[in-house]
Amino acid sequence: MVSGPGGVGKGTVCAELVDRYADDFWLSRSWTTRERRPGEAEDAYVFVDRATFEQAIADGGFLEYAEFLDNYYGTPIPMAPAGQDLILEIDVQGARQVVETNADALLIFLVAPSAEEQEARLRRRGDPPDKVAQRLAKAAEEANAGAELGAHVIVNVDINETVEQMESYIRAARLSR
Ligand code: 5GP
């Protein structure tokens, strides 16, 4: 599981990890009720309305789901091919749910090099100013929750270094199983 506050680069890092080690990792695609951001890839999420999401909850269709800043986000029951590790890019509430049923799930928590850099990244990707403020305000709370869950923390300065560190944490976890 990869968590971290908005604007920290989780999406980019996860995409790179899966791209680089395509035989080893499988990236889950989440569902959300949030609107697609301008310029955001159509397949970044399965974008659905609240009624569709709530029906999927009722049908038991999610491994975990959470409400984050007034929208639902959830991981559909994953279908990773045998032998591949499942990568979930989820918030800390979701990570807590997954740990309850999968005690050996590994949590990596990404942090930005500085609050200024995080804010700049949120603005660059086109978040409206009120959303930027909300996401920044949540960052400390999320970091505390990550620490409680025993997350491995990586400061995301350079994407290559971050991906290498993630890969080594994951390999180490595999060996210890
Ligand atoms: P964003 O709106 O920035 O794409 O995502 C907001 C938050 O929801 C981020 O912390 C992101 O990691 C998290 N998130 C994305 N997909 C899921 C999911 O399937 N489940 C949970 N619990 N959180 C998710």
Backbone and ligand atoms as CSV (ligand in chain L), in Angstrom:
chain,resi,resn,atom,element,x,y,z
A,1,MET,N,N,0.856,-1.166,0.000
A,1,MET,CA,C,0.000,0.000,0.000
A,1,MET,C,C,0.898,1.224,0.000
A,2,VAL,N,N,0.499,2.192,-0.802
A,2,VAL,CA,C,1.243,3.448,-0.880
A,2,VAL,C,C,0.284,4.562,-0.489
A,3,SER,N,N,0.624,5.267,0.590
A,3,SER,CA,C,-0.194,6.392,1.037
A,3,SER,C,C,0.670,7.631,1.123
A,4,GLY,N,N,-0.002,8.746,1.395
A,4,GLY,CA,C,0.718,10.007,1.551
A,4,GLY,C,C,-0.204,11.134,1.181
A,5,PRO,N,N,0.091,12.328,1.655
A,5,PRO,CA,C,-0.800,13.444,1.389
A,5,PRO,C,C,-0.868,13.803,-0.084
A,6,GLY,N,N,-1.950,14.498,-0.450
A,6,GLY,CA,C,-2.136,14.922,-1.842
A,6,GLY,C,C,-0.957,15.756,-2.315
A,7,GLY,N,N,-0.539,15.538,-3.553
A,7,GLY,CA,C,0.535,16.336,-4.132
A,7,GLY,C,C,1.916,15.779,-3.855
A,8,VAL,N,N,1.969,14.602,-3.244
A,8,VAL,CA,C,3.282,14.061,-2.881
A,8,VAL,C,C,3.883,13.231,-4.022
A,9,GLY,N,N,3.063,12.908,-5.013
A,9,GLY,CA,C,3.581,12.173,-6.177
A,9,GLY,C,C,3.294,10.684,-6.139
A,10,LYS,N,N,2.287,10.252,-5.370
A,10,LYS,CA,C,1.992,8.811,-5.236
A,10,LYS,C,C,1.676,8.167,-6.586
A,11,GLY,N,N,0.836,8.873,-7.361
A,11,GLY,CA,C,0.398,8.300,-8.638
A,11,GLY,C,C,1.575,8.072,-9.572
A,12,THR,N,N,2.432,9.074,-9.672
A,12,THR,CA,C,3.588,8.986,-10.575
A,12,THR,C,C,4.515,7.858,-10.141
A,13,VAL,N,N,4.756,7.786,-8.848
A,13,VAL,CA,C,5.684,6.789,-8.318
A,13,VAL,C,C,5.131,5.368,-8.508
A,14,CYS,N,N,3.840,5.189,-8.237
A,14,CYS,CA,C,3.238,3.850,-8.399
A,14,CYS,C,C,3.259,3.425,-9.863
A,15,ALA,N,N,2.938,4.368,-10.758
A,15,ALA,CA,C,2.936,4.040,-12.189
A,15,ALA,C,C,4.340,3.623,-12.629
A,16,GLU,N,N,5.338,4.321,-12.133
A,16,GLU,CA,C,6.720,4.014,-12.513
A,16,GLU,C,C,7.150,2.648,-11.964
A,17,LEU,N,N,6.751,2.362,-10.726
A,17,LEU,CA,C,7.114,1.076,-10.109
A,17,LEU,C,C,6.550,-0.088,-10.921
A,18,VAL,N,N,5.287,0.042,-11.287
A,18,VAL,CA,C,4.610,-1.038,-12.009
A,18,VAL,C,C,5.133,-1.154,-13.440
A,19,ASP,N,N,5.476,-0.006,-14.011
A,19,ASP,CA,C,6.028,0.007,-15.363
A,19,ASP,C,C,7.399,-0.677,-15.387
A,20,ARG,N,N,8.190,-0.363,-14.373
A,20,ARG,CA,C,9.568,-0.872,-14.346
A,20,ARG,C,C,9.620,-2.361,-14.023
A,21,TYR,N,N,8.723,-2.813,-13.168
A,21,TYR,CA,C,8.750,-4.223,-12.745
A,21,TYR,C,C,7.405,-4.866,-13.084
A,22,ALA,N,N,7.080,-4.834,-14.374
A,22,ALA,CA,C,5.741,-5.248,-14.811
A,22,ALA,C,C,5.416,-6.697,-14.440
A,23,ASP,N,N,6.437,-7.557,-14.347
A,23,ASP,CA,C,6.158,-8.963,-14.041
A,23,ASP,C,C,5.891,-9.198,-12.559
A,24,ASP,N,N,6.271,-8.248,-11.737
A,24,ASP,CA,C,6.215,-8.463,-10.286
A,24,ASP,C,C,5.022,-7.809,-9.606
A,25,PHE,N,N,4.544,-6.717,-10.214
A,25,PHE,CA,C,3.542,-5.916,-9.510
A,25,PHE,C,C,2.303,-5.686,-10.355
A,26,TRP,N,N,1.194,-5.578,-9.674
A,26,TRP,CA,C,-0.084,-5.317,-10.327
A,26,TRP,C,C,-0.749,-4.168,-9.585
A,27,LEU,N,N,-1.078,-3.109,-10.335
A,27,LEU,CA,C,-1.622,-1.903,-9.705
A,27,LEU,C,C,-3.141,-1.903,-9.766
A,28,SER,N,N,-3.761,-1.818,-8.596
A,28,SER,CA,C,-5.228,-1.786,-8.549
A,28,SER,C,C,-5.738,-0.432,-9.047
A,29,ARG,N,N,-6.848,-0.455,-9.746
A,29,ARG,CA,C,-7.473,0.809,-10.153
A,29,ARG,C,C,-8.684,1.056,-9.265
A,30,SER,N,N,-8.642,2.166,-8.528
A,30,SER,CA,C,-9.700,2.466,-7.566
A,30,SER,C,C,-10.918,3.057,-8.235
A,31,TRP,N,N,-12.003,3.008,-7.491
A,31,TRP,CA,C,-13.218,3.734,-7.875
A,31,TRP,C,C,-13.273,5.013,-7.051
A,32,THR,N,N,-13.826,6.064,-7.625
A,32,THR,CA,C,-14.063,7.280,-6.845
A,32,THR,C,C,-15.316,7.989,-7.327
A,33,THR,N,N,-15.899,8.784,-6.395
A,33,THR,CA,C,-17.019,9.648,-6.779
A,33,THR,C,C,-16.525,11.076,-7.049
A,34,ARG,N,N,-15.219,11.306,-6.896
A,34,ARG,CA,C,-14.709,12.662,-7.178
A,34,ARG,C,C,-14.755,12.935,-8.679
A,35,GLU,N,N,-14.923,14.216,-9.016
A,35,GLU,CA,C,-14.880,14.636,-10.423
A,35,GLU,C,C,-13.476,14.444,-10.970
A,36,ARG,N,N,-13.378,14.131,-12.245
A,36,ARG,CA,C,-12.063,14.046,-12.874
A,36,ARG,C,C,-11.476,15.453,-12.976
A,37,ARG,N,N,-10.179,15.585,-12.592
A,37,ARG,CA,C,-9.531,16.898,-12.698
A,37,ARG,C,C,-9.222,17.208,-14.160
A,38,PRO,N,N,-9.155,18.498,-14.514
A,38,PRO,CA,C,-8.779,18.830,-15.891
A,38,PRO,C,C,-7.405,18.231,-16.185
A,39,GLY,N,N,-7.294,17.520,-17.280
A,39,GLY,CA,C,-5.997,16.953,-17.663
A,39,GLY,C,C,-5.692,15.618,-17.009
A,40,GLU,N,N,-6.525,15.180,-16.062
A,40,GLU,CA,C,-6.270,13.879,-15.407
A,40,GLU,C,C,-6.648,12.744,-16.373
A,41,ALA,N,N,-5.849,11.696,-16.381
A,41,ALA,CA,C,-6.107,10.577,-17.300
A,41,ALA,C,C,-7.490,9.983,-17.046
A,42,GLU,N,N,-8.150,9.578,-18.119
A,42,GLU,CA,C,-9.495,9.003,-17.986
A,42,GLU,C,C,-9.483,7.725,-17.170
A,43,ASP,N,N,-8.341,7.016,-17.235
A,43,ASP,CA,C,-8.284,5.746,-16.511
A,43,ASP,C,C,-7.566,5.880,-15.160
A,44,ALA,N,N,-7.419,7.134,-14.673
A,44,ALA,CA,C,-6.786,7.319,-13.358
A,44,ALA,C,C,-7.613,6.593,-12.288
A,45,TYR,N,N,-8.912,6.623,-12.454
A,45,TYR,CA,C,-9.864,5.937,-11.573
A,45,TYR,C,C,-10.990,5.413,-12.444
A,46,VAL,N,N,-11.837,4.583,-11.851
A,46,VAL,CA,C,-13.166,4.375,-12.410
A,46,VAL,C,C,-14.023,5.467,-11.755
A,47,PHE,N,N,-14.448,6.446,-12.545
A,47,PHE,CA,C,-15.211,7.584,-12.012
A,47,PHE,C,C,-16.702,7.223,-12.049
A,48,VAL,N,N,-17.327,7.225,-10.867
A,48,VAL,CA,C,-18.751,6.843,-10.794
A,48,VAL,C,C,-19.509,7.837,-9.916
A,49,ASP,N,N,-20.848,7.788,-9.980
A,49,ASP,CA,C,-21.626,8.661,-9.093
A,49,ASP,C,C,-21.857,7.947,-7.748
A,50,ARG,N,N,-22.391,8.690,-6.786
A,50,ARG,CA,C,-22.524,8.143,-5.422
A,50,ARG,C,C,-23.448,6.924,-5.391
A,51,ALA,N,N,-24.530,6.984,-6.188
A,51,ALA,CA,C,-25.477,5.860,-6.169
A,51,ALA,C,C,-24.789,4.581,-6.647
A,52,THR,N,N,-23.982,4.689,-7.684
A,52,THR,CA,C,-23.279,3.500,-8.215
A,52,THR,C,C,-22.294,2.977,-7.177
A,53,PHE,N,N,-21.591,3.918,-6.527
A,53,PHE,CA,C,-20.610,3.504,-5.518
A,53,PHE,C,C,-21.317,2.803,-4.350
A,54,GLU,N,N,-22.421,3.407,-3.900
A,54,GLU,CA,C,-23.121,2.835,-2.746
A,54,GLU,C,C,-23.715,1.460,-3.083
A,55,GLN,N,N,-24.127,1.284,-4.322
A,55,GLN,CA,C,-24.621,-0.032,-4.734
A,55,GLN,C,C,-23.488,-1.062,-4.679
A,56,ALA,N,N,-22.298,-0.648,-5.129
A,56,ALA,CA,C,-21.148,-1.573,-5.096
A,56,ALA,C,C,-20.773,-1.908,-3.648
A,57,ILE,N,N,-20.911,-0.937,-2.728
A,57,ILE,CA,C,-20.660,-1.228,-1.298
A,57,ILE,C,C,-21.648,-2.299,-0.839
A,58,ALA,N,N,-22.939,-2.070,-1.168
A,58,ALA,CA,C,-23.991,-3.004,-0.734
A,58,ALA,C,C,-23.762,-4.399,-1.312
A,59,ASP,N,N,-23.194,-4.448,-2.507
A,59,ASP,CA,C,-22.934,-5.744,-3.158
A,59,ASP,C,C,-21.646,-6.401,-2.649
A,60,GLY,N,N,-20.972,-5.745,-1.712
A,60,GLY,CA,C,-19.721,-6.321,-1.185
A,60,GLY,C,C,-18.590,-6.286,-2.198
A,61,GLY,N,N,-18.588,-5.254,-3.037
A,61,GLY,CA,C,-17.628,-5.212,-4.141
A,61,GLY,C,C,-16.265,-4.631,-3.813
A,62,PHE,N,N,-16.068,-4.172,-2.558
A,62,PHE,CA,C,-14.797,-3.511,-2.246
A,62,PHE,C,C,-13.976,-4.271,-1.209
A,63,LEU,N,N,-12.666,-4.301,-1.435
A,63,LEU,CA,C,-11.732,-4.793,-0.419
A,63,LEU,C,C,-11.707,-3.810,0.747
A,64,GLU,N,N,-11.717,-2.531,0.432
A,64,GLU,CA,C,-11.813,-1.458,1.420
A,64,GLU,C,C,-12.355,-0.240,0.701
A,65,TYR,N,N,-12.947,0.670,1.476
A,65,TYR,CA,C,-13.310,1.966,0.903
A,65,TYR,C,C,-13.307,2.986,2.027
A,66,ALA,N,N,-13.237,4.262,1.666
A,66,ALA,CA,C,-13.210,5.317,2.683
A,66,ALA,C,C,-13.788,6.577,2.072
A,67,GLU,N,N,-14.209,7.499,2.963
A,67,GLU,CA,C,-14.605,8.822,2.491
A,67,GLU,C,C,-13.463,9.764,2.776
A,68,PHE,N,N,-13.054,10.495,1.766
A,68,PHE,CA,C,-11.929,11.423,1.882
A,68,PHE,C,C,-12.380,12.738,1.283
A,69,LEU,N,N,-12.411,13.802,2.115
A,69,LEU,CA,C,-12.857,15.131,1.657
A,69,LEU,C,C,-14.150,15.032,0.838
A,70,ASP,N,N,-15.150,14.387,1.438
A,70,ASP,CA,C,-16.514,14.335,0.890
A,70,ASP,C,C,-16.709,13.468,-0.348
A,71,ASN,N,N,-15.711,12.700,-0.702
A,71,ASN,CA,C,-15.911,11.748,-1.799
A,71,ASN,C,C,-15.545,10.337,-1.343
A,72,TYR,N,N,-16.198,9.369,-1.971
A,72,TYR,CA,C,-15.839,7.973,-1.732
A,72,TYR,C,C,-14.661,7.583,-2.613
A,73,TYR,N,N,-13.797,6.723,-2.040
A,73,TYR,CA,C,-12.713,6.099,-2.800
A,73,TYR,C,C,-12.694,4.642,-2.365
A,74,GLY,N,N,-12.536,3.703,-3.288
A,74,GLY,CA,C,-12.518,2.306,-2.868
A,74,GLY,C,C,-11.722,1.423,-3.801
A,75,THR,N,N,-11.235,0.326,-3.211
A,75,THR,CA,C,-10.480,-0.677,-3.969
A,75,THR,C,C,-11.414,-1.816,-4.312
A,76,PRO,N,N,-11.705,-2.030,-5.596
A,76,PRO,CA,C,-12.543,-3.188,-5.929
A,76,PRO,C,C,-11.818,-4.479,-5.540
A,77,ILE,N,N,-12.574,-5.525,-5.246
A,77,ILE,CA,C,-11.944,-6.805,-4.878
A,77,ILE,C,C,-10.872,-7.115,-5.929
A,78,PRO,N,N,-9.607,-7.183,-5.504
A,78,PRO,CA,C,-8.522,-7.229,-6.502
A,78,PRO,C,C,-8.353,-8.578,-7.175
A,79,MET,N,N,-7.890,-8.515,-8.398
A,79,MET,CA,C,-7.722,-9.700,-9.229
A,79,MET,C,C,-6.271,-9.781,-9.725
A,80,ALA,N,N,-5.318,-9.638,-8.814
A,80,ALA,CA,C,-3.912,-9.691,-9.244
A,80,ALA,C,C,-3.586,-11.092,-9.739
A,81,PRO,N,N,-2.861,-11.204,-10.850
A,81,PRO,CA,C,-2.459,-12.529,-11.315
A,81,PRO,C,C,-1.584,-13.225,-10.261
A,82,ALA,N,N,-1.664,-14.548,-10.207
A,82,ALA,CA,C,-0.898,-15.306,-9.208
A,82,ALA,C,C,0.571,-14.930,-9.297
A,83,GLY,N,N,1.203,-14.789,-8.139
A,83,GLY,CA,C,2.637,-14.516,-8.110
A,83,GLY,C,C,2.984,-13.041,-8.194
A,84,GLN,N,N,2.000,-12.198,-8.438
A,84,GLN,CA,C,2.306,-10.765,-8.496
A,84,GLN,C,C,1.834,-10.076,-7.220
A,85,ASP,N,N,2.641,-9.124,-6.755
A,85,ASP,CA,C,2.244,-8.345,-5.591
A,85,ASP,C,C,1.291,-7.244,-6.013
A,86,LEU,N,N,0.271,-7.069,-5.182
A,86,LEU,CA,C,-0.759,-6.074,-5.457
A,86,LEU,C,C,-0.329,-4.726,-4.878
A,87,ILE,N,N,-0.390,-3.677,-5.688
A,87,ILE,CA,C,-0.058,-2.327,-5.219
A,87,ILE,C,C,-1.356,-1.530,-5.098
A,88,LEU,N,N,-1.593,-0.993,-3.899
A,88,LEU,CA,C,-2.774,-0.161,-3.686
A,88,LEU,C,C,-2.320,1.251,-3.369
A,89,GLU,N,N,-2.807,2.205,-4.126
A,89,GLU,CA,C,-2.530,3.606,-3.793
A,89,GLU,C,C,-3.766,4.111,-3.079
A,90,ILE,N,N,-3.722,4.143,-1.750
A,90,ILE,CA,C,-4.935,4.431,-0.975
A,90,ILE,C,C,-4.618,5.356,0.195
A,91,ASP,N,N,-5.664,5.912,0.799
A,91,ASP,CA,C,-5.431,6.787,1.940
A,91,ASP,C,C,-5.248,5.932,3.203
A,92,VAL,N,N,-4.876,6.602,4.309
A,92,VAL,CA,C,-4.530,5.848,5.523
A,92,VAL,C,C,-5.734,5.141,6.154
A,93,GLN,N,N,-6.945,5.680,5.952
A,93,GLN,CA,C,-8.138,4.981,6.478
A,93,GLN,C,C,-8.292,3.628,5.778
A,94,GLY,N,N,-8.059,3.642,4.468
A,94,GLY,CA,C,-8.142,2.396,3.703
A,94,GLY,C,C,-7.035,1.445,4.110
A,95,ALA,N,N,-5.840,1.981,4.317
A,95,ALA,CA,C,-4.699,1.145,4.712
A,95,ALA,C,C,-5.000,0.429,6.028
A,96,ARG,N,N,-5.654,1.156,6.950
A,96,ARG,CA,C,-5.989,0.546,8.251
A,96,ARG,C,C,-6.934,-0.642,8.053
A,97,GLN,N,N,-7.900,-0.486,7.167
A,97,GLN,CA,C,-8.844,-1.593,6.914
A,97,GLN,C,C,-8.128,-2.802,6.321
A,98,VAL,N,N,-7.196,-2.535,5.402
A,98,VAL,CA,C,-6.502,-3.653,4.745
A,98,VAL,C,C,-5.633,-4.393,5.765
A,99,VAL,N,N,-4.957,-3.645,6.657
A,99,VAL,CA,C,-4.090,-4.274,7.663
A,99,VAL,C,C,-4.904,-5.196,8.579
A,100,GLU,N,N,-6.162,-4.822,8.851
A,100,GLU,CA,C,-6.996,-5.654,9.733
A,100,GLU,C,C,-7.208,-7.052,9.169
A,101,THR,N,N,-7.316,-7.139,7.846
A,101,THR,CA,C,-7.564,-8.456,7.256
A,101,THR,C,C,-6.303,-9.074,6.639
A,102,ASN,N,N,-5.287,-8.244,6.401
A,102,ASN,CA,C,-4.031,-8.739,5.803
A,102,ASN,C,C,-2.880,-8.206,6.650
A,103,ALA,N,N,-2.584,-8.919,7.742
A,103,ALA,CA,C,-1.635,-8.390,8.727
A,103,ALA,C,C,-0.247,-8.172,8.135
A,104,ASP,N,N,0.092,-8.888,7.074
A,104,ASP,CA,C,1.440,-8.732,6.530
A,104,ASP,C,C,1.500,-7.726,5.374
A,105,ALA,N,N,0.434,-6.957,5.195
A,105,ALA,CA,C,0.462,-5.925,4.140
A,105,ALA,C,C,1.491,-4.858,4.517
A,106,LEU,N,N,2.219,-4.397,3.533
A,106,LEU,CA,C,3.294,-3.430,3.760
A,106,LEU,C,C,2.785,-2.040,3.412
A,107,LEU,N,N,3.048,-1.068,4.300
A,107,LEU,CA,C,2.614,0.305,4.027
A,107,LEU,C,C,3.812,1.226,3.834
A,108,ILE,N,N,3.822,1.894,2.695
A,108,ILE,CA,C,4.844,2.900,2.406
A,108,ILE,C,C,4.147,4.251,2.405
A,109,PHE,N,N,4.707,5.195,3.150
A,109,PHE,CA,C,4.096,6.515,3.256
A,109,PHE,C,C,5.044,7.529,2.645
A,110,LEU,N,N,4.585,8.191,1.590
A,110,LEU,CA,C,5.434,9.184,0.919
A,110,LEU,C,C,5.186,10.557,1.507
A,111,VAL,N,N,6.263,11.312,1.694
A,111,VAL,CA,C,6.108,12.706,2.103
A,111,VAL,C,C,6.855,13.592,1.110
A,112,ALA,N,N,6.377,14.834,0.993
A,112,ALA,CA,C,7.010,15.792,0.075
A,112,ALA,C,C,8.259,16.359,0.738
A,113,PRO,N,N,9.225,16.832,-0.065
A,113,PRO,CA,C,10.443,17.407,0.516
A,113,PRO,C,C,10.138,18.597,1.428
A,114,SER,N,N,9.075,19.339,1.139
A,114,SER,CA,C,8.694,20.466,2.010
A,114,SER,C,C,7.218,20.778,1.776
A,115,ALA,N,N,6.624,21.517,2.730
A,115,ALA,CA,C,5.223,21.910,2.580
A,115,ALA,C,C,5.051,22.807,1.353
A,116,GLU,N,N,6.061,23.643,1.075
A,116,GLU,CA,C,5.980,24.555,-0.084
A,116,GLU,C,C,5.924,23.753,-1.387
A,117,GLU,N,N,6.768,22.726,-1.458
A,117,GLU,CA,C,6.819,21.899,-2.666
A,117,GLU,C,C,5.483,21.163,-2.863
A,118,GLN,N,N,4.930,20.674,-1.765
A,118,GLN,CA,C,3.654,19.959,-1.842
A,118,GLN,C,C,2.542,20.885,-2.351
A,119,GLU,N,N,2.526,22.097,-1.810
A,119,GLU,CA,C,1.509,23.063,-2.228
A,119,GLU,C,C,1.684,23.393,-3.710
A,120,ALA,N,N,2.933,23.582,-4.130
A,120,ALA,CA,C,3.199,23.913,-5.535
A,120,ALA,C,C,2.723,22.775,-6.438
A,121,ARG,N,N,2.957,21.529,-6.015
A,121,ARG,CA,C,2.526,20.386,-6.838
A,121,ARG,C,C,1.007,20.327,-6.934
A,122,LEU,N,N,0.313,20.598,-5.821
A,122,LEU,CA,C,-1.155,20.571,-5.847
A,122,LEU,C,C,-1.686,21.644,-6.786
A,123,ARG,N,N,-1.073,22.823,-6.742
A,123,ARG,CA,C,-1.531,23.916,-7.621
A,123,ARG,C,C,-1.273,23.568,-9.080
A,124,ARG,N,N,-0.083,22.999,-9.344
A,124,ARG,CA,C,0.279,22.666,-10.739
A,124,ARG,C,C,-0.694,21.676,-11.363
A,125,ARG,N,N,-1.180,20.753,-10.553
A,125,ARG,CA,C,-2.062,19.740,-11.156
A,125,ARG,C,C,-3.502,20.240,-11.266
A,126,GLY,N,N,-3.743,21.487,-10.870
A,126,GLY,CA,C,-5.034,22.117,-11.154
A,126,GLY,C,C,-6.078,21.980,-10.064
A,127,ASP,N,N,-5.673,21.642,-8.822
A,127,ASP,CA,C,-6.653,21.615,-7.736
A,127,ASP,C,C,-7.116,23.039,-7.444
A,128,PRO,N,N,-8.421,23.265,-7.235
A,128,PRO,CA,C,-8.872,24.608,-6.866
A,128,PRO,C,C,-8.307,25.016,-5.492
A,129,PRO,N,N,-8.129,26.333,-5.230
A,129,PRO,CA,C,-7.462,26.793,-4.003
A,129,PRO,C,C,-8.066,26.230,-2.712
A,130,ASP,N,N,-9.425,26.114,-2.645
A,130,ASP,CA,C,-10.000,25.591,-1.394
A,130,ASP,C,C,-9.625,24.120,-1.193
A,131,LYS,N,N,-9.520,23.370,-2.275
A,131,LYS,CA,C,-9.132,21.944,-2.163
A,131,LYS,C,C,-7.661,21.825,-1.766
A,132,VAL,N,N,-6.829,22.737,-2.294
A,132,VAL,CA,C,-5.405,22.724,-1.930
A,132,VAL,C,C,-5.289,22.894,-0.422
A,133,ALA,N,N,-6.018,23.870,0.110
A,133,ALA,CA,C,-5.944,24.150,1.551
A,133,ALA,C,C,-6.428,22.936,2.357
A,134,GLN,N,N,-7.519,22.304,1.908
A,134,GLN,CA,C,-8.056,21.141,2.637
A,134,GLN,C,C,-7.055,19.992,2.638
A,135,ARG,N,N,-6.439,19.772,1.491
A,135,ARG,CA,C,-5.494,18.652,1.384
A,135,ARG,C,C,-4.259,18.903,2.237
A,136,LEU,N,N,-3.788,20.160,2.257
A,136,LEU,CA,C,-2.612,20.472,3.080
A,136,LEU,C,C,-2.947,20.298,4.563
A,137,ALA,N,N,-4.178,20.712,4.927
A,137,ALA,CA,C,-4.572,20.608,6.333
A,137,ALA,C,C,-4.645,19.148,6.781
A,138,LYS,N,N,-4.937,18.259,5.877
A,138,LYS,CA,C,-5.053,16.830,6.234
A,138,LYS,C,C,-3.702,16.134,6.356
A,139,ALA,N,N,-2.646,16.778,5.811
A,139,ALA,CA,C,-1.365,16.083,5.675
A,139,ALA,C,C,-0.803,15.576,7.008
A,140,ALA,N,N,-0.852,16.428,8.062
A,140,ALA,CA,C,-0.243,16.040,9.346
A,140,ALA,C,C,-1.008,14.871,9.966
A,141,GLU,N,N,-2.335,14.951,9.870
A,141,GLU,CA,C,-3.207,13.888,10.393
A,141,GLU,C,C,-2.884,12.549,9.693
A,142,GLU,N,N,-2.713,12.632,8.374
A,142,GLU,CA,C,-2.408,11.413,7.614
A,142,GLU,C,C,-1.045,10.840,8.003
A,143,ALA,N,N,-0.060,11.741,8.215
A,143,ALA,CA,C,1.283,11.280,8.605
A,143,ALA,C,C,1.232,10.575,9.955
A,144,ASN,N,N,0.445,11.107,10.899
A,144,ASN,CA,C,0.323,10.462,12.214
A,144,ASN,C,C,-0.306,9.082,12.085
A,145,ALA,N,N,-1.354,9.010,11.275
A,145,ALA,CA,C,-2.018,7.714,11.083
A,145,ALA,C,C,-1.062,6.727,10.421
A,146,GLY,N,N,-0.267,7.197,9.464
A,146,GLY,CA,C,0.716,6.332,8.803
A,146,GLY,C,C,1.725,5.789,9.804
A,147,ALA,N,N,2.192,6.677,10.698
A,147,ALA,CA,C,3.177,6.261,11.705
A,147,ALA,C,C,2.584,5.197,12.624
A,148,GLU,N,N,1.310,5.394,13.025
A,148,GLU,CA,C,0.642,4.397,13.895
A,148,GLU,C,C,0.576,3.029,13.234
A,149,LEU,N,N,0.468,3.044,11.922
A,149,LEU,CA,C,0.359,1.773,11.188
A,149,LEU,C,C,1.731,1.191,10.860
A,150,GLY,N,N,2.786,1.825,11.355
A,150,GLY,CA,C,4.143,1.297,11.136
A,150,GLY,C,C,4.627,1.463,9.712
A,151,ALA,N,N,4.226,2.558,9.079
A,151,ALA,CA,C,4.606,2.766,7.669
A,151,ALA,C,C,6.108,3.010,7.521
A,152,HIS,N,N,6.621,2.585,6.369
A,152,HIS,CA,C,7.979,2.983,5.972
A,152,HIS,C,C,7.843,4.343,5.301
A,153,VAL,N,N,8.550,5.334,5.810
A,153,VAL,CA,C,8.405,6.689,5.264
A,153,VAL,C,C,9.521,6.967,4.255
A,154,ILE,N,N,9.127,7.489,3.097
A,154,ILE,CA,C,10.119,7.894,2.088
A,154,ILE,C,C,9.842,9.352,1.725
A,155,VAL,N,N,10.886,10.175,1.770
A,155,VAL,CA,C,10.752,11.558,1.299
A,155,VAL,C,C,10.936,11.528,-0.218
A,156,ASN,N,N,9.884,11.906,-0.924
A,156,ASN,CA,C,9.913,11.784,-2.387
A,156,ASN,C,C,10.599,12.998,-3.026
A,157,VAL,N,N,11.927,12.915,-3.098
A,157,VAL,CA,C,12.695,14.005,-3.717
A,157,VAL,C,C,12.903,13.677,-5.193
A,158,ASP,N,N,13.361,12.455,-5.442
A,158,ASP,CA,C,13.700,12.049,-6.807
A,158,ASP,C,C,12.951,10.758,-7.110
A,159,ILE,N,N,12.198,10.744,-8.186
A,159,ILE,CA,C,11.323,9.603,-8.475
A,159,ILE,C,C,12.098,8.287,-8.585
A,160,ASN,N,N,13.275,8.329,-9.225
A,160,ASN,CA,C,14.048,7.086,-9.374
A,160,ASN,C,C,14.474,6.532,-8.029
A,161,GLU,N,N,14.955,7.435,-7.170
A,161,GLU,CA,C,15.387,6.974,-5.843
A,161,GLU,C,C,14.202,6.442,-5.040
A,162,THR,N,N,13.061,7.114,-5.162
A,162,THR,CA,C,11.880,6.667,-4.414
A,162,THR,C,C,11.463,5.269,-4.875
A,163,VAL,N,N,11.433,5.071,-6.188
A,163,VAL,CA,C,11.025,3.763,-6.721
A,163,VAL,C,C,12.002,2.676,-6.262
A,164,GLU,N,N,13.280,2.996,-6.266
A,164,GLU,CA,C,14.264,1.996,-5.812
A,164,GLU,C,C,14.088,1.659,-4.336
A,165,GLN,N,N,13.826,2.689,-3.542
A,165,GLN,CA,C,13.610,2.426,-2.103
A,165,GLN,C,C,12.363,1.590,-1.883
A,166,MET,N,N,11.307,1.912,-2.628
A,166,MET,CA,C,10.066,1.136,-2.488
A,166,MET,C,C,10.319,-0.321,-2.851
A,167,GLU,N,N,11.013,-0.502,-3.952
A,167,GLU,CA,C,11.276,-1.852,-4.439
A,167,GLU,C,C,12.071,-2.629,-3.397
A,168,SER,N,N,13.030,-1.968,-2.740
A,168,SER,CA,C,13.819,-2.720,-1.764
A,168,SER,C,C,13.000,-3.025,-0.503
A,169,TYR,N,N,12.120,-2.125,-0.082
A,169,TYR,CA,C,11.241,-2.451,1.061
A,169,TYR,C,C,10.354,-3.659,0.722
A,170,ILE,N,N,9.852,-3.669,-0.494
A,170,ILE,CA,C,8.941,-4.752,-0.887
A,170,ILE,C,C,9.699,-6.079,-0.964
A,171,ARG,N,N,10.899,-6.048,-1.548
A,171,ARG,CA,C,11.689,-7.292,-1.628
A,171,ARG,C,C,12.030,-7.814,-0.237
A,172,ALA,N,N,12.389,-6.886,0.656
A,172,ALA,CA,C,12.724,-7.295,2.033
A,172,ALA,C,C,11.504,-7.932,2.702
A,173,ALA,N,N,10.319,-7.343,2.481
A,173,ALA,CA,C,9.105,-7.905,3.082
A,173,ALA,C,C,8.812,-9.295,2.527
A,174,ARG,N,N,9.064,-9.468,1.228
A,174,ARG,CA,C,8.833,-10.798,0.630
A,174,ARG,C,C,9.741,-11.823,1.277
A,175,LEU,N,N,11.000,-11.457,1.486
A,175,LEU,CA,C,11.960,-12.412,2.056
A,175,LEU,C,C,11.598,-12.782,3.485
A,176,SER,N,N,11.018,-11.841,4.211
A,176,SER,CA,C,10.738,-12.110,5.625
A,176,SER,C,C,9.439,-12.904,5.807
A,177,ARG,N,N,8.727,-13.176,4.729
A,177,ARG,CA,C,7.468,-13.936,4.860
A,177,ARG,C,C,7.714,-15.424,4.924
L,1,5GP,P1,P,-7.085,12.066,-5.012
L,1,5GP,O1,O,-8.369,12.813,-4.976
L,1,5GP,O2,O,-5.904,12.964,-4.698
L,1,5GP,O3,O,-6.883,11.290,-6.277
L,1,5GP,O4,O,-7.121,11.003,-3.824
L,1,5GP,C1,C,-7.435,11.403,-2.510
L,1,5GP,C2,C,-6.955,10.350,-1.526
L,1,5GP,O5,O,-7.672,9.130,-1.726
L,1,5GP,C3,C,-5.476,10.001,-1.696
L,1,5GP,O6,O,-4.898,9.885,-0.397
L,1,5GP,C4,C,-5.510,8.678,-2.407
L,1,5GP,O7,O,-4.370,7.867,-2.127
L,1,5GP,C5,C,-6.751,8.077,-1.778
L,1,5GP,N1,N,-7.292,6.948,-2.540
L,1,5GP,C6,C,-7.260,6.719,-3.870
L,1,5GP,N2,N,-7.848,5.551,-4.162
L,1,5GP,C7,C,-8.263,5.022,-2.985
L,1,5GP,C8,C,-8.937,3.809,-2.624
L,1,5GP,O8,O,-9.271,2.953,-3.441
L,1,5GP,N3,N,-9.201,3.636,-1.314
L,1,5GP,C9,C,-8.841,4.545,-0.355
L,1,5GP,N4,N,-9.119,4.259,0.904
L,1,5GP,N5,N,-8.210,5.693,-0.653
L,1,5GP,C10,C,-7.921,5.917,-1.953
